Structures are given as C-alpha cells and as structure tokens.
C-alpha cells in the first residue's frame, strides 16, 4: 500500500478556526483556543497518523494587516510556514462573511495576493457552516473564492462539528508525496511541554481578561523541575503597564488565582503528573517592540530587524 507523508499549513484571518480544526483532527488539544482573534502567536505543529498517511500540520498566526513589530513577526511566521509546506489549507469564516459580505474581500485580500500564484495545492476550507442557517448564503462566498483561486478546491467544513473534515483530509492526502512516516505513530506534536505550559497559561489569560488586555501580555517559563510524581513550574506574566499588572492580579489576587487554578488543572492532564504552578506578574514596558525579548519568547518568525 502506498504511504504518504507531508506538511500541511493552515492559513487564514484571525478567528477563522484554524486551531479548532487542528485540535479536532488530532482528537486532542495541541493549540490554544479562545473567542478572541489572534490568539495564536507561535507556529504550532500537530501530527496525524493514519495507516495510509502521516500529516504534519502547521497552525499559524492569523493573517492580518495590523501594524507593530510583533504583528509583522507573526505575519512573517505565517508566510514562512506557507512557503515550506507541501499543501496549503486556507480557512475562511463562512458565518462571518455570510452576515457581513463587505468584509470578505477586505479580510482575505492579503491571502489573495500571496496565495493566488502559488504552485502548491491549495484548499479553501469554508469553515463554520454549522452556524449558517441559510445555506444559499454560501453560494456567493464560493463564487468569490472560485474566481479568486481557480486552482483551489473549495470544501465547506465545520471544525466544531467535524462536518466536511473527512472530505478535506482525504483530498489533502492525495496531494502529499509518497514517503514513509517520519514520526512515531503515537506522537501528536513536536511542541515541547515547556512551551505548551506557557501557551496554556496564555490561553487562560485570553479567556479570563477583558478587552485588549490579553494582547499586551506575554508568558515566559522561568523555572521547570520535575521528579517522578510532580512538575514544579515558575512562570512570569509580562504586561506593559503598572495598571495592567493590577488588573491581571485582580482584587485580593483573585484574577491571578483563578488563572493559575485553571492552568494548573489543564497542565495536570497534559503532563500526567501533579503540577505546582507559581505565577508572577512583571511590568516590561514596550515588550511588543523589543526584538531581543520577542526572540527570547520565540515570536520573531525568522525575521531579522
């Protein structure tokens, strides 16, 4: 039997559902998810192993037009992943564009310019179709994408309900090169546990903090030690202002306590050991523009500045 292996990059605007799709395909959580756009900052890998194929998925930060050094790095990280992949899966929020069609061209234009001329196989996953009550509203979207990317196969999917995902996977597999598997069959990611810990804490910040505050936070694991029964983690949450520090900590430390409890619970399941988690909040003014700091937390996307 022919076996295939290759890399598949997931591209799309913020909140298109890339991380939800990846977690659903793998049957477990490897990428953090929140209702807020631009939750993903680093490239996340997920590995799916079937009898006939092994796929390494690359989940990327959302493609956007935001300014600022960190956002430029995030955008470059997405393009770097796209250039190295065997197959591209571009995701679009069908529910959003069905309700607000004027956003379609505006939000997808960066991808239109970059992906239209690629030689790689391209699939357009029209996501969140479970939320579109009038399916006729999907037709203008499909017409837009078929005219924009005539070489792309358009597949309506729902990452939340798994509708259409099997069809997407079957089509993607046919485009992968013939190759034996490159990873053990039980490996689902190349992401280190230390990084997953920082991402888990950051997810709880996105879920627990209001408005724009989560976007000004960064998490760094300062200490990690473990024995046969327990992992001890000391992590720093960086913010840009003193008043942000107070908001993260909360009245009587309650916000920070809640974030720590939720992160600890998830990390215990992930690591399969007891977890002792210490969280500290520090002010680092202007960290989103500090190249050396962005490099230290892995957010430079291969860019030099």
N, C-alpha and C positions, 0 to 999 in steps of 0.2 A: 504494500500500500504506500502511495506517495505521501510523504510528510512535508509540511511547510513550516517555515519559521520566518518572522519578520517583525518590523516595528511599525506601529500604527499611531500617528499623532492625533490627538483630539484638540481641535481648534474651535474658536467661536468667541462671540462677545461675552462679557461678564454675565453670569447668571443664566447661561444657555443650558446648563445641566450637565456639563462635561464630567464633573466629579461624581455626580449622582449616577450617571451612566456607567462610569468605571467601577464604582463600588457594586452596582447591580450585576454587572457582567462577572465580576470576580466572586460574588456571593459573600463578600466581607468588606469591611471598611479599610481602605488604604489612603483615601483622600478626604480631607475635612470638608464639611458642607455647612453652609448657613444661608438664610434667606437674603443676606446682604450680597450685592455684587462684588466681584473682585476679591473673593475670599482666598482663592488660590494664589500664592506668590511664587512658590518654587515648582519646578517640574517634578511631577510625581510619576513613578513607574508602577505599573501593575502587570502581572504576568498571568495569562490564561493558558492552561494546558489541556488540550483535548487529544484523543487518540490520533487524529489526523493533522493537528497543527498546534503550534505554540506561538502565541502572540504577545509581544511586549508593547503594552500601551504606554503612551506618554501623555499624561494630563498636563495641560499648560495653563499659565495665567490667561485671563480673558483679554482678547484683542480689543483695544480701545484707543481713544485719542487724547487721553489725559496728559497733562504736562508734568514736569518734575523729573528729577534724575531717577528716582526709584521706579516710576512708571515707565520711563524709557528702558530701563533694565528689564522690567517684566515683559515688555513688548518684544524686546530683542530675544529674550529667552524663548518665547513662543515661536518666533521665526527660526531660531537656531534648531529647535526641535523639528519643525516642519521640514527644513532642508535635509535633515539626516534620516527622515522616516521613509519607509517603503510605500506607505499608503497614508493619505490624509482623510480624516473624517471631520468635516466642518459641521458644527451644530448651530442650529438657529431655534429661537423660542417661537414656535408657531402660535401659541396663545397670545403672546405679546403683539406680534405683528398682525395677527388677525384682528385684534382690537384697535391697534394703532399702526395702520399700514404706512403712515408717513415716516415712521421710524425705520422701516425696513432698509431702504437704500442708505440712509444716514449711518446706521449702525453696522451694516455689512460692507460698506464701501472699502474700509482698509483690507478686508479679506478679499473683496472682489479684485482689487488691484494686484494683490500679492499672489493669489492662488490661480487666477484665470489662466496664466500661461504656463503653469507647471506641467512637467512631463509625468509626474507621479499620478497613479489612480486617485481620483477624488470622489468621495461620497458625501452627500449632503443629508445629514440626519435632521429632519424636521421634527423637533422634539416637543414634548408636552401636548401631544394631540389629544390626550385624555381630557384636557381642560377646554378644548374647543368644542362647544356644543353643536354649532352649525358646521358640519364638515365641508360644506360648499365654500366656506371661507378659506379653506386650504388651497383651493384652485388658483387664486391669484398669486399666492406665495410660490406655488410650484411652477407657475408660468414665469415668475420673476427669476427664479433660480435656474430654470432650464434655459432661459435666454442668456443669463449671465455666465453660467458654466455649462455649456452644451455637452462637455465631456464628462460631467459628473452624473452619477446615478443618485436620484433623489429617493430617499426612503423615509416615510413618516414613522416616527417611533414615539414611545413614551418610556423614558428612563425610570419613571416612578412605578409604572405597572408592568414593564417589560414587553409591552406590545411592540411588535416590529423588530425587536432586538435580535432575535434568532435569524431573521432575514438579513439584517445588517451584517451580522457575524459571518454568515455563510457567504455573502458577497465579498466581504473583505478577505476571507481566507483564500478565495480563488485568485486573488491578486498578489499573494505572497510568494516569494521564491521558494523553490524546493530546497529543503535544508533540514537536517536533523535538529532536535530540540537543543537549546543552548543552556537551559536551566533545569535543575531537578524538578520533577513533576509536582512536588508539594510546595515549591517556592512561589509566592504570590506577589512579591515586590523586591526591589533592590534597595529600598529606602531603609537606612539604619534605624534601630529602635530609638536612639537618642534624638534623631530628627523627628520621628513620629511623636515622641513625647512633647517636643516644643510645638509641633503642629496641633496636638490635642489641646494643649493649654491655650493656644491662639484661637482655636475654634470656640472654646468656652468664653473667651473674651468677646468674640464676634456675637455670640448668642446672648451674652449677659450684659453687654454695654450698649448704650443708646447712641443714635445719630451717627456722627462721623468719628467718634472717639476710637473705635477699634482700628481704624485705618492709620492712626498715629501711634499704634503700639507695635512692639516687636518683642519676641521671646528668645532668650538665649539660655541654654543649659550650661550652668557654670560647673556643677559637680554631678558625677554619676558614679555610684559604687553599688555593688551587689554581692550577695552571697547566695547560698542555695535556696533561701527562703524569702529574701526581701531585696528590693531595689530602693536605694535612697537617692532622691533627685533634688537638687537645688537649682531653681530657675529664677532668672531675672526678667521681669516685665519692664521694658523701656517705654517711657512716654516722653512727649516733647515739652510739657509744661508742668509747673507745680500744681495748678488746679486740676490737671488731668490725673496726676498722681492721687490726689484726694478723691477724685471720682472713681478711680479704679479700686481704691481701698474701700471706699464707702463708709457710711456712718458706723462707728464702732468696729470697723474692719469687716463688715458683713459681706460686702461685694466680693472682696478677695477670698473670704472664707468659702462662699458659695462656688466661686470659680475653681478653687482648689479642690473642694469636695467632688465636684462633677468631673474634673480632670482626673483625679485620683481613681475614681470608680472605673472610668473607661481604661485608664492605663493598667489597672489591675487585671482586667480582662485581656488586654492586648499582650501584656508581658507574662501573664500567667504566674505571677508572684504577688506577694504583698508589696504595697508601694508606700513609702514615706516621702511625701512631697512638701518641699518648702518653697514658698513663693515670696519674692521680694520685688518691690516696685521702685525703680530709679528714674530720675529725670535725665534725659540726654537730648538737649536742645538741638534741633536740626538734623536728627539722625537720618531722615529720609533723603538728605542731600549729601551725606557723608560717605564718600566712596569706600574708604577703608572699613567703615562699620558695615556697609552693605555687603562688602566682600566677606567679612567675618561671619555674617549670617547667611551667606550663600545667595544673595539677591542680585548679583551683577549680570547674570545671563550671558557670561562670556564676553562682556563689553569691556573695553579699556576706556579710561577717561582721564 
